[in-house]
Amino acid sequence: MSKLSLFKDTIQSFCNILRPILSTEIMVIDKDLIAVAGTGPYRKNVGTRRPRDSYVHRSIASGESYEVEAPKETKQCLRCEIRPFCPYSSVISSPIKYEDKIVGIFGFLGYDHDQRKIMTSKSFSLTRLSDEVAELMVNMFFEKAAAYKSFFSSEELTQIISSVEEGLILTDKSNRIINMNQFGEKLLGLKKGELLGKSFKSLQNEFQFSVSALKRQNQATNRKARLFAWKIPIKPDCPMDGHIIVFGDQLSRKNSKKSYNYVDMVPGQELIGRSTAISEMKNLIKKISRGTSTVLVTGETGTGKELVARLIHYESTRKYNPFVTINCSAVPDSLFESELFGYAGGAFTGAQKDGKTGKFEIANKGTLFLDEIGYLSLEGQAKILRFLENNVIEKVGETHAQEIDVRIVAATNKDLERMVQEKSFLEDLYYRLNVIPLHIPPLRERIDDIPLLLQYFLERTNQNLEHAVRGFSPVVLGFLLAYRWPGNIRELKNVVEYVCNIRDEGIANFDDLPPYLIRKNKDHVRKESRAIAQAESLLIEEAIRLFGSSTKGKREAAKYLGVSVTTLYRRLSRNRMHIQ
């Protein structure tokens, strides 16, 4: 194993930090041509040997940096073994050198025309950054052998992120700030030293921003400015292991009303689950995110329809533009038109002097999420239909139309087909919205995902409450797997939050569950011992699948299940489970 491979998790996390800032893909390859880390489509190559006679191979052999603007067309590319199906549109690579030996390659990749355009326009800065990162890796992993945690607060990483013209804040798994770049200091008007070690939540409170919006007084204009920011897990496969918050230079732009919303940029892995249904949904989201067609998300209450809508937005090319939500059931009919399309100053009695910007205009170039579309009146439906037909809006009190570029994602828990038959939903609107139908299955149909969801919400709630609840007793876990979950994921999240408020630490028992669960189901659970045993077997199988069947893996599985290793072996034997 190469030395770079020993630090693959840290290197992968570093690549994840750079990716959303630079908008290019990233690769790291060791001296044996084995991919150590990567982003985007390149991630699937990690652990595999890369092609011989390629520029990567040549860079390792010669110790030179390369910039390839026309892959497949150069003399070197003609010799490459993957030339017939080469997916790259542009390549920049730099050798990683230690003690005059080449130990690997760091580089940037383009997969499409847009990424090629970015790499061409930023050729000089990306080439320099590639060389700097290669040098950083030698300093951190070969000379200092940095630990994972210390890497993210190191001077070397600070030097790299300070060269980026985006505001960056890094947090640890406790949501405490561990690093920040100079551009972030400038935008917020605060020094890094004032923030290190503080909870990021305190910064949210100070700047008055929530999950949906951040507002700060712009001292230059004394007008409220809103900031766009993205919160991205440092390790996508472990969202609780710290985040990077990215925010851009909106305050210096002429229009101080330019939006700047703080939202969670949730990667595909945040759609928690490994069931067949969820795996297929993740793949479908990636496919439909490439286009601009309207999407209709259906599913029961609490299944996560807004989360899916956000994923569609953040997987698309619109991800750096607004994602705007409107709950159609919460807006009175009399205010719906002005809320969606805005109004001119003095348009009606009580109107603001300067008028109001509507949701459509705020969402321009981005995505508008119409939640609970099934509760919209026929009059409101007609207004949405009109926009979908011509892509223009007209503010209340104005006579001229404005063209808007917005992707519509709608969601409902109602049967719109039945509503069309009953004449309570416009047929034309239904077909306009249902270009791409996406149905989210209820939790009771994806029982394999319940252990993962329980663990995810348990870790997050423990962190927020500073508690240490380790898990649920096997009997409780068995019951939770067998329970029907009428409120789906929202109900499961509430149950976990209730348990963590009742208990400070240890293993949760039946008495720690919400009273309605105990009252409605305790007697039923005792009678259905066979169902519980089956659920327990499923849970043990899931734990072994998660942690592996080695001795160490079974110790971790026992810890996850909240039982001793001896008890786990006994239950494996009792259920006659042979784990490969």
Secondary structure, DSSP 8 states (H G I E B T S, - for coil): --HHHHTHHHHHHHHHHHHHHH-SEEEEEETTSBEEEE-GGGGGGTTSB--TTSHHHHHHHH---EEESSTTTSHHHHH-TTGGG---SEEEEEEEEETTEEEEEEEEEE-SHHHHHHHHHTHHHHHHHHHHHHHHHIIIIIIS---HHHHTTSHHHHHHHTTSSSEEEEE-TTSBEEEE-HHHHHHHT--HHHHTTSBHHHHHHHTTB-SS-BEEEETTTTEEEEB-EEEEESSTT-TTS-EEEEE---TTSS-TT--B-EEE---GGGS---SHHHHHHHHHHHHHTTS---EEEE--TTS-HHHHHHHHHHTSTTTTS-EEEEETTTS-HHHHHHHHHEE-TTSSTT--TT-EE-HHHHTTTSEEEEETGGG--HHHHHHHHHHHHH-EE--BT--S-EE---EEEEEESS-HHHHHHTTSS-HHHHHHHTTEEEE---GGG-GGGHHHHHHHHHHHHHHHHT-EEEEE-HHHHHHHHHS--TTHHHHHHHHHHHHHHH-SEEEE-GGGS-HHHHHHHHHHHHHTHHHHHHHHHHHHHHHHHHH-SSHHHHHHHHHHHTS-HHHHHHHHHHTT----
